[in-house]
Amino acid sequence: MENTAEKFADTVGRKKIADAVGVGLTAVSNCVVRGRFSSAWHEACRQLATSAGVDCPPELFGQKGIPQTPEGAE
């Protein structure tokens, strides 16, 4: 299943995200509508995700993830 900003916010909690990064709920909702969060929020959200036991992919913050090398490729 694709990990989206909306799924992440709903799982972790929009209020928890807002409190952790020092913004209002409207700012979090605006990011959900855009489909990504501010890159400045990544570390705080990563910590929330760890506590919630969910992934926090960098792509949700406009960052590139580590490319996956196909098996057997050199």
C-alpha positions in Angstrom: 0.0 0.0 0.0 1.3 3.5 -0.9 2.3 5.6 2.0 0.6 9.0 1.6 0.7 12.2 3.6 -2.9 11.7 4.5 -2.4 8.2 5.7 0.7 9.3 7.7 -1.1 12.2 9.3 -4.1 10.1 10.2 -2.0 7.3 11.7 0.4 9.5 13.7 -2.1 12.2 14.5 -2.5 15.6 13.0 -2.5 17.3 16.5 0.7 15.4 17.5 2.4 16.5 14.3 1.2 20.2 14.8 2.5 20.2 18.4 5.8 18.6 17.5 6.7 21.0 14.7 5.1 24.1 16.4 2.3 24.9 13.9 -1.4 24.9 13.9 -3.7 22.1 12.6 -4.5 24.1 9.5 -0.8 24.0 8.5 -0.8 20.2 8.8 -4.0 19.9 6.9 -2.6 22.1 4.1 0.3 19.8 3.8 -1.9 16.8 3.6 -3.9 18.4 0.8 -0.6 19.1 -1.1 0.5 15.6 -0.5 3.7 16.3 1.3 5.1 17.9 4.5 7.7 20.6 4.9 11.2 19.1 4.8 11.9 21.0 8.1 9.4 18.7 9.8 11.1 15.4 8.8 13.0 14.8 12.0 10.1 15.6 14.4 7.8 13.4 12.3 10.3 10.6 12.1 10.4 10.5 15.9 6.6 10.5 16.1 6.5 7.7 13.5 9.0 5.6 15.5 6.9 6.0 18.6 3.8 5.0 16.6 5.5 2.1 14.9 5.0 3.4 11.3 7.3 4.3 8.4 8.3 7.9 7.7 9.5 7.9 4.1 11.6 10.9 3.1 9.5 11.2 0.0 6.6 12.6 2.1 8.9 15.6 2.9 10.1 16.3 -0.7 13.3 14.4 -0.1 14.7 11.6 -2.2 14.9 8.2 -0.6 17.8 5.8 -1.1 17.5 4.1 -4.5 16.8 0.4 -4.3 19.3 -1.6 -6.3 17.6 -4.5 -8.2 18.6 -7.9 -7.0 21.6 -9.1 -9.0 22.6 -5.7 -10.3 26.1 -4.5 -9.8 
